[in-house]
Amino acid sequence: QTLEKLQDEASSDKNNSEKGNNTLKRKTPPEPKVQVRILWDKKITWQELDEIEIGRQLTLLDYEWFQNIETFEFLNRNFIPKSSKNSFLHNNFFTSNNNLNQSVNSNTNTQAATTATPAAGAVDKVKNVINYNNKSVMSVHKIIIKTYELSLFVASNILAAIKVRHRVKLIEKFITIAKILRDLNNFQSLYAIISGLTLMAVQRLRETWSNVRPQFVATFQSLSLLFAKGDNHSYSNYKAAIKGEDKIAITIDLPTLNNEDEEENSASTTPDKNSASNSGVEKDESFGTDKEVVIPYIGITIEEILAVEEKERNVMAAGAGGGIEEMVNWEKRVKLYGILEEELLGVQGKNRNSGGYNLQKVWQIRQMMCSLEYKLEATLNNVSLLRERGS
């Protein structure tokens, strides 16, 4: 009788708990879009994976790392990797903003880089710069380095293709993934892919870009404009987008991606409602209790923090007769907190309240994404000249 009583009480507590948490109930997450046989392959390639699932797994990684960022990681320039091994990543990460903003307002099909020249002594391939499973590595470092690695991975894959039609297919695939990331409000990996597509080594491929279908080019240009600095470096398009007040509506339905043997049909522009390219169809079920989950692009947050760090001193001279030589610059602290409250703490809190992403982790794909192999920019420039020397 005592055992039955305890079981009844436990059942009653469970029912009461469920009644009190109805608002937090989640739908069953969508099934991963991946073939079982692929998961058992020793080496999974991006070409085999569905664009929606790539976007989902990138988003789950970014979400996990973003939610784990603590405020101290942004203070006293802690976000700058200290080891010499990672210094080149930091330098390229920040300068990539300039490369992007030079190209977002240009016509992708006509932009050229006739001055590109081979660089001597370039490292051929880079892989596993950091261990993403190492809990001692700050989350902000993981995101920064992953962004840089993903951008170079995009360019490396495109330039690895010898035939024009294969490069076109890869460009369209990455643009499709970028559109899916936008639908998932993942601005971090979205920036990485757009940045990879705007690297000079990729942009100078005139013949390749001239064969990319117009819908993909238009989508790419619209997504690029999200990160345009605009007047006074305000990033107004991006700031509006993360608040759900998009100034740039991306309503273009992308056509079905071509298989390798469909070269004859590469000019087709008929949208396929069942295609992975039309990611908006499945947007609702990818979120928890609402669609306010967002992963910001922390590069802009870092840029704003650096602006305050460079302009404001940590301490300031005390007033005459104060008896104290220096005082903490409180105004600087208030500005830094304002940035972190709006772009980190506030967003993290909303994400937690909304339930996050209602998606399943696919560990094989996550592992692949944490061990990307890519070439550095100097090597990519050399390869680009080999692919289309006359561009």
N, C-alpha and C positions, 0 to 999 in steps of 0.2 A: 504493500500500500504506500509505503514511504517513497519507493522508487517511482510508482505511478504518479504520485503527487509532484515529485520533482520534475518529471517529464511534462506534466500538465503546466507547471509554472514556467518551464523553459519555453514551451510552445506558446504560452500566453505572452511572454516577454517578446518573443520573436514577432508575433502578430502585431503587437503594439508598436514595436520598433518600425515595422514595415509601414504601418499606417501613418506614423509620424514622419516618414521619410519618402513619401510618395513623390515629392517634387524632385528628389534626387535619383529616381529610378531611371535607368538607361535602357534604350533599346538594345537588342542583340546586335553586336557590331557586324558590319558586312563581312562576308567571306573574302579572304585575300584573293586577289586576281593573279594567281600563279599556279602553274601546272605542277603537280606533285613530282613528276619525274625531274623537273628542273632543280628542285630542292635537294635531290640526291646527287646531282652532278658535282664533281670535284671543283669545278670552276664555273661559277655563274657569270654570264656576260649581260651587259645592259641591253644588248640588242634582243635578247630572248625575253626580257621582262616587260610586262604591261606598263604603260606610262602612268596609269592611275596608281598602281601599286608602288612604283618608284617614288611618286610624289607623296604617297601615304607614309612610306618608311622613312624618307628624308624628314618629313614633318614630325613624326614621332621622336626621332633623334633630336631634332632642334628643340622641340617642346620640352623634352626631358632636361636638356642642358640649360635652356633659358630659364625654366622654373627653378633650377638649382642655383642660379647666379645669386650671389650675396652682394650687398652694397659695397663692401670693402674692396671687392674685385675691381671696382671702377675708380677707387680713390688712390691718390698718390701714385698714379700711373701704374698700378698693379696689373692692368690689362696688357701691358707691354711684356712679351716674353723675355725673360732675363737671360736665357742661355744663348750663347753665340750660334748654336745649331739652329735656333728658330728666328734669329735676327732678320734673315732675308725674307721670312714669311711676314714679319711685321712691316718691313719697309714696303714690300709689294702690296700688302693688304691695304695700306693707307693710300698709296699712290694709284691704286686701281680705280679709286673714285674719279681721278682726273681723266683716265682713259675712257671711262664710261661716259662722263659728261661731255667729252669732246665728240662723241659719236651718236648720242641719243637723238639729236635733232637733224642728223644727216640722212640722206637717202641711202639705205643699206645696199641697194643694187649698184650704186655708182661710186661709193666711197672707195678710194684706192690708197695704197701705201707704197708708192713707187720708190721711196727712199729706204725701204727695208733692206738691211745688209746682214750677211752671216756674222755671227759672233764667235770668237775663238774661245776654246777651253770650256765650252758649256757642259754642264752635267747632263748626261743623257736621260736618266730616269730617276724619279724620286718616289719613295714609298715608305709608309709608316714613320713619319716624322715624330709623332708622339703616340703613346698608347692611350687610346680613347677609353679603355676600360679601367685605367688607373684613376682611382678616386682621389688621389693626391693632386692631380692636375686640375687647376681651376676651370670651372665650366666656361668662363668667358674665353679662356685660351682655347678650349676645344672648339668653340663656335668660330672664333677668329681663324684658326688654322684650317678647320673644315671648310670654311667659305673660300679661302684661298685655294685649297686643294681641289675643291669641286670645280672652281672656275677653270683651272688648268686641265683638269680631267676632261671637261667638256671640249676644250680646244684640242687636246691631245687625241681624243677619239675621232673628231672630225678630220683632223689632218693625217691621221693614220690611214684613212681610206684613200686608195690610189685613184679610183674611178670617180668622175664627177657625180654620177647618179648615186653612188654610195654616200658621198659627202652631203648631197642634197637630202637624202633620206635621214641621215643623222641630225642635220640641222633642224629638219621638220620635227623629228622626234624630241629633241631638246626644247624646242619652242612649245610643243604640246605639253611636256612636263612642266615648263614654266607657267603655262596657263592653268594647269591643275594646281600648282603651288599657290597661284593667286587665288583660286577658288577656295583653297584651304586656309587662306590668310597667313601663309608662311612667307613672309617677306625676306627672311634670312637666306634660305636656299634659292628663292626667286632671284635675289640679287646676284648670288654666285653664278647661276646659269646665264643670266643676262650679261654679267661681266665676262664670262667665258666666250660668249658669242660676239662680244664687242672688242675682244683682243685684236690687235692689229694683224696678227698672223691669220686670223679667220676673216676679218673684214676685207682684206685685200683680195680675196678669192672671187674676183668678178664673175668668172664663168659659172662658178658654183652658185653664187647668190642669184644670178640671172635666171636660174632654173628652179629656184624655190618658189612655190606657188604663192600668189598674191595674198591669200588669206593668212598664210603663215608670216609673211613679211609685215603685213599690217598689224598682226597680233604682237609680233616682236617689237615693233616700233612703239606701240601703245604701252606695252609693259616696260619698255626702257624709259619712257617719259615719267613713269612713277618715281624714278630716282633722280630726275633732273633737279639741280640745285635751285634754279629759278632766281627771282630777285632777292638780294640780300642773303643768299645761301639759306633760304628759309625752308626748302624742300616742301613747299606747300602741297604739291600733288601727293607726296608720300604721307604727310601729316594728315591730310584729309582721308586718305585711303585707310589708314589704321583705325580711324574713328568711324569708318563705315560711311563716310561722306565723299565718295569717289568723285573726283573732278574729271577723271578719264574713265569712261565706261568702256569696258572690253566686252562687247556683245557679239563678236564674230564667232560663228560656228566653224571650227576647223574641219576640213574634209578628212576622210579616212586615210591613215598612213598607208603608203605603198609597201608591198612585199618586194623582195629583191627581184623577183621575176616579173614584176608588173611595170617594167620600164615603159612599155608602150602606153600605159594608162596614167603616166605620171602627170599629165595635164588635167586630170579629172578634178572637178571642183564641186561635186555633189556631196553635201554633208550626209553623214550616216548617223542617224539618231542612236544607234547601238554602238557606235565607235567609242573607243577609249578616249578619243580626242575631245569628245563633247562631255567634259568632266562635270559640268554643272548639273547634269542629270542626277548624279549621285552625291551632290554636295551635302544635302540635308542629313543623311545618315552617317556622315563622317564626323559629326560633332556630337557633343554630349547633350546637355539640356538646352543649349541655345547655340547661336552662330557667332557669338562675340569672342570666341577664342581667337587669339592673334599671337603670332610670333614676330616681333618687330625686327627690323634690320639694325643690329646694335652698332654698326659702323657709324651711323649718323649720331647715335648717342655718344659714342666715343669722340667724334669730331666736335660736338658741342661741349663736352667736358674738357677737352684739350684747349678749346678756345678760352674757356674760363680760367684754366690753369695757367695759360700763357699770359693772359691779360691781368690777372689779379695775383697779388702777393699773398703768401700764407700768413704773414704778420704785417702789421703796420705800426708806424711810429705813434706813440702816445702823445696827447696834447701837452702843451707847455705846463710845467709845474705838476704834472701828474705823478711824478715819482716812479714811474715805470717806463723803461726804455722802449719796450715793444708790446703790442697787444695782438691777440688773434684777430685775423681779418674775418669778422663775423659775416659781413656782407657776401664774401666769397662762399662761405659755407652754406648760406641761404640759397644762393644761386645753384650750387651743386646739388643740394637736396631737392630743389625744384625740378631739376632735370631728371634726377633719379626717381622722384615720386611720380612724375608723369609718364616716363618711358620705361621704367623697370618695375617698381613696387606696385604702382596702380594697375599695370597690365597683368602682373603675376597674380594679384588678388582677384581681378575679374576672371582670369582663366580658371583659378581654383573654384570660384563660385559657379562658373558655367559648367563644370564637370569635365573640362578638357576635351580631348578627341576620343571619339567612340570607334577606335580602330584596333586591330589586332597586330601584334608584333610578329614579324617573320624574321627569325634570328639569322637565317642564312643570308638574307638580303642585307640586314643590318651589319653583319660581319663584313660583307663585301664593301659596303659603303664606308666602313672604318679602315679599309686597307686599299684605298684607291692608288693606282699607279699612273703617273703622269710625267710629262716633260716640262722643263722650265721654259720661260719665254724665249730666251736666246736660242734654244734648240728648236722651238716651235717656229721661230722666224726662218730658220734654215730650211725646215721641212716645207713651210709655206712657199718658199721660193722654188723648191723642187716641184711642187704640185702645180703651180701656175706661175711660171717665171715671168711671163709677159704682163701680169696684172699691174 
